[in-house]
């Protein structure tokens, strides 16, 4: 049976790739998309989500704008990383589809119906607002898979903090403290292993077509950013791993622990994983620490380009061109 999912996101280049993967996965029924401010403001994220739905001919899926600002902190976006439009400054035409408002209420309405999971690809502001508004209904959600946080890996917006959790650490704390929903943290320890290398981008370019052209176009800005920032050839695509893990749990491994987060000071946004059981508190999350990047990339490419499996196999199985080059 398909799992009913709301994708809560802040598109965003890698969010858009994650949406494409989800929409090409038969295990998932995306019943709606909610947007939150993070990579871009929530209204721009909604426009970008609709662009992806238009590309995939899935415009019947509703998009709801969620929270515009973090619970307490001033909003800081990542348009230096994703471009002013959030899609690598490609400025694709907007989809002529109605955008809905009330992302938090949409989450709660569907939580009450039961059989709902959340894949959260941005800050957890919408989820925090939802649990503040109706904790009982929120805790009817089956599970939350969140791309965010870091365990042993260093941060990507400070020495210790991952961007999504750094944008709204108070929202993360609300979920860690109040939620009874099974929670998986797809953190930088595993997402940093998911690199769209120059060879793989060239493969996508050679496959061609509207979806391939979109991926090549929007990742160009991302590739340039990664080279300037950290001398990486290619780009790390964090968010698609959360979707892939939701579909196939064998892609990642980890352990459960009590989770907390720093909400002020020099280490704001740092996730605290109580691996030593110092707090003596009930575990409230699963921390992913190992990933099979080859398995992920095979899923990612073959689901998006199912008619090109033979070409994908040739590239992934050739050590000169494979996933691990340039990493």
C-alpha positions, -999 to +999 in steps of 0.1 A: +000+000+000+011+035-007+020+057+023+002+090+025+027+118+029+028+155+032+062+169+022+070+200+043+098+218+025+115+251+016+123+247-021+153+251-026+174+232-052+178+199-034+142+201-021+131+202-057+152+171-065+136+154-035+101+163-048+109+149-082+121+116-066+090+114-044+067+120-073+084+091-092+081+067-063+051+043-063+054+037-026+044+073-018+011+091-023+020+128-019-013+143-007+000+178-004+031+200-001+035+226+027+062+252+025+081+269+053+107+297+052+142+285+051+162+284+019+137+310+006+106+326+021+076+303+023+057+320-005+086+317-029+090+281-019+054+275-028+059+290-062+089+267-067+070+236-056+044+244-082+071+247-108+082+212-100+046+199-100+041+216-134+073+199-147+061+165-135+025+170-147+012+166-111-004+200-106-034+185-089-014+181-058-022+210-035+005+234-022+000+252+010+020+281+022+031+277+059+049+299+084+067+329+072+090+333+102+108+311+127+092+309+162+116+333+178+147+340+157+149+365+128+146+347+095+179+341+076+175+325+042+200+306+021+197+325-012+234+327-014+234+289-018+202+285-038+199+317-058+175+346-053+146+326-068+156+294-049+162+275-081+196+286-091+184+319-106+170+299-135+137+320-133+115+293-147+080+305-156+055+303-127+028+277-128-007+291-133-022+271-104-038+284-072-016+284-041-034+277-008-027+292+026-028+276+060-001+249+058-003+243+096-040+236+094-036+214+064-011+192+084-035+189+113-066+182+092-049+153+076-033+141+108-068+137+123-077+114+094-049+090+104-024+071+082-003+102+076+035+106+075+056+137+072+088+141+052+103+174+065+129+189+043+132+223+058+131+240+092+105+225+116+085+257+121+053+244+105+054+212+126+062+232+158+032+255+152+010+224+145+019+207+178+014+240+197-021+243+182-033+207+186-009+183+203-034+155+203-041+156+166-004+161+158+006+130+177-017+109+154+009+113+127+026+079+119+061+092+116+084+121+108+115+118+086+134+151+090+164+162+070+184+182+095+208+182+123+243+168+127+259+143+151+296+139+145+297+159+113+306+196+114+279+222+106+272+237+072+262+272+084+283+274+115+310+252+130+284+230+147+249+237+132+230+223+102+211+250+083+175+237+087+178+234+125+198+266+128+171+286+111+145+277+138+161+258+167+131+267+189+109+249+165+131+218+166+130+219+204+091+220+204+092+187+184+119+171+205+101+180+237+064+175+228+061+151+199+053+114+205+056+107+168+085+084+157+112+107+145+142+101+122+170+126+118+186+124+084+216+145+094+247+158+077+266+127+088+248+108+060+237+135+036+273+147+030+279+114+013+253+121-013+272+140-040+259+147-075+293+146-092+302+162-125+301+128-141+266+121-129+254+156-140+268+149-174+250+116-175+217+134-167+225+160-194+231+132-220+198+115-210+181+147-219+144+157-217+126+183-196+133+168-162+169+162-170+173+198-183+157+211-152+181+192-129+211+203-149+199+239-149+191+243-113+222+225-100+246+247-119+243+274-093+247+248-065+278+233-081+294+268-084+286+275-047+300+242-035+333+248-054+336+284-040+327+273-005+345+240+000+362+231-032+338+202-039+334+192-075+297+186-079+271+193-052+258+177-021+220+170-025+208+165+011+170+164+008+165+135-016+182+112+009+153+118+033+128+107+006+149+077-003+153+066+033+115+069+038+110+045+009+138+021+017+152+019+053+181-003+042+198+028+026+207+042+060+216+029+095+217+046+128+207+044+165+181+058+188+189+084+214+176+113+234+179+145+212+180+181+223+192+213+206+210+245+215+187+276+211+210+305+219+246+315+221+276+307+200+264+271+194+229+279+184+213+252+163+237+225+174+219+192+179+228+173+211+228+135+207+229+119+242+251+090+231+265+086+266+230+085+282+240+114+304+204+128+306+188+094+315+158+104+294+136+084+271+149+082+235+130+106+212+147+101+178+166+079+154+200+094+143+212+081+110+250+077+108+257+053+079+245+055+043+249+033+012+255+062-013+257+038-043+223+023-034+208+058-030+222+071-063+209+040-082+174+046-068+175+083-075+186+080-111+166+050-121+133+063-106+136+096-123+149+082-156+133+047-157+138+044-195+176+048-191+184+021-166+210+005-189+230+037-194+227+044-156+241+010-148+270+014-172+280+047-155+274+036-119+293+003-124+323+020-141+349+030-115+360+059-136+326+074-137+309+062-105+293+077-075+324+079-054+346+099-078+355+135-066+346+128-030 
